[in-house]
């Protein structure tokens, strides 16, 4: 187990974007627990459209996540069934992914995957 893997000791709930919901919003896939390291910090970043933002959190994740997906610190088991089906945009402390980065280590044996919320 490498150092990147070892640093992800927290859990977050991830909702992947799936399809337009017919009302101008997005429907989401099934909520999934992922391993992460969540840092609540303001960091200036530029999104794919070239717009500058200040992050609410920077999260190091264990897999490829999609732009427009949502993350919430904590486990899926901490949420009620109603909260899970209501969608992430209605939850307190759930945030949309605005930028996704990937940086392999020098030997390309591990990748540091970072998302900005």
DANOR-V138672 format. One record per residue. N is the residue number from 0. RES is the residue in one small letter. PSI is psi in whole degrees, 0 to 359 (999 if undefined). OMEGA is omega in whole degrees, -180 to 180 (none if undefined). Layout:
n=[N,N]
res=[RES,RES]
psi=[PSI,PSI]
omega=[OMEGA,OMEGA]
//
This chain:
n=[0,1,2,3,4,5,6,7,8,9,10,11,12,13,14,15,16,17,18,19,20,21,22,23,24,25,26,27,28,29,30,31,32,33,34,35,36,37,38,39,40,41,42,43,44,45,46,47,48,49,50,51,52,53,54,55,56,57,58,59,60,61,62,63,64,65,66,67,68,69,70,71,72,73,74,75,76,77,78,79,80,81,82,83,84,85,86,87,88,89,90,91,92,93,94,95,96,97,98,99,100,101,102,103,104,105,106,107,108,109,110,111,112,113,114,115,116]
res=[x,x,x,x,x,x,x,x,x,x,x,x,x,x,x,x,x,x,x,x,x,x,x,x,x,x,x,x,x,x,x,x,x,x,x,x,x,x,x,x,x,x,x,x,x,x,x,x,x,x,x,x,x,x,x,x,x,x,x,x,x,x,x,x,x,x,x,x,x,x,x,x,x,x,x,x,x,x,x,x,x,x,x,x,x,x,x,x,x,x,x,x,x,x,x,x,x,x,x,x,x,x,x,x,x,x,x,x,x,x,x,x,x,x,x,x,x]
psi=[127,173,326,317,319,331,347,83,1,169,141,156,132,133,117,141,142,293,160,143,2,354,18,357,195,138,158,152,185,137,136,137,137,158,142,174,117,123,113,103,146,119,133,132,163,132,181,341,359,10,133,138,167,126,155,327,153,127,129,119,165,4,172,127,153,143,141,351,175,148,147,128,133,175,155,325,340,348,148,160,323,320,321,316,338,335,151,331,349,0,145,137,27,136,148,141,121,344,144,128,152,132,108,152,175,330,358,34,341,155,130,111,122,135,147,130,999]
omega=[-179,-177,179,179,-178,-176,-177,-176,180,178,173,175,-178,172,177,175,179,-175,172,-176,179,180,-179,179,-179,171,-176,176,-180,176,-177,173,175,174,-177,163,-174,177,174,179,178,178,179,177,178,179,-176,178,180,-180,-180,180,169,-177,169,180,172,-173,177,-170,-174,-177,177,176,-176,169,180,173,-179,176,173,179,-179,-177,176,180,179,-177,176,176,178,179,-179,-177,-180,-179,-173,-176,178,-177,173,177,169,-173,180,177,-177,178,179,178,174,-179,178,175,-173,179,-178,177,178,177,174,180,-174,174,180,-177,none]
//
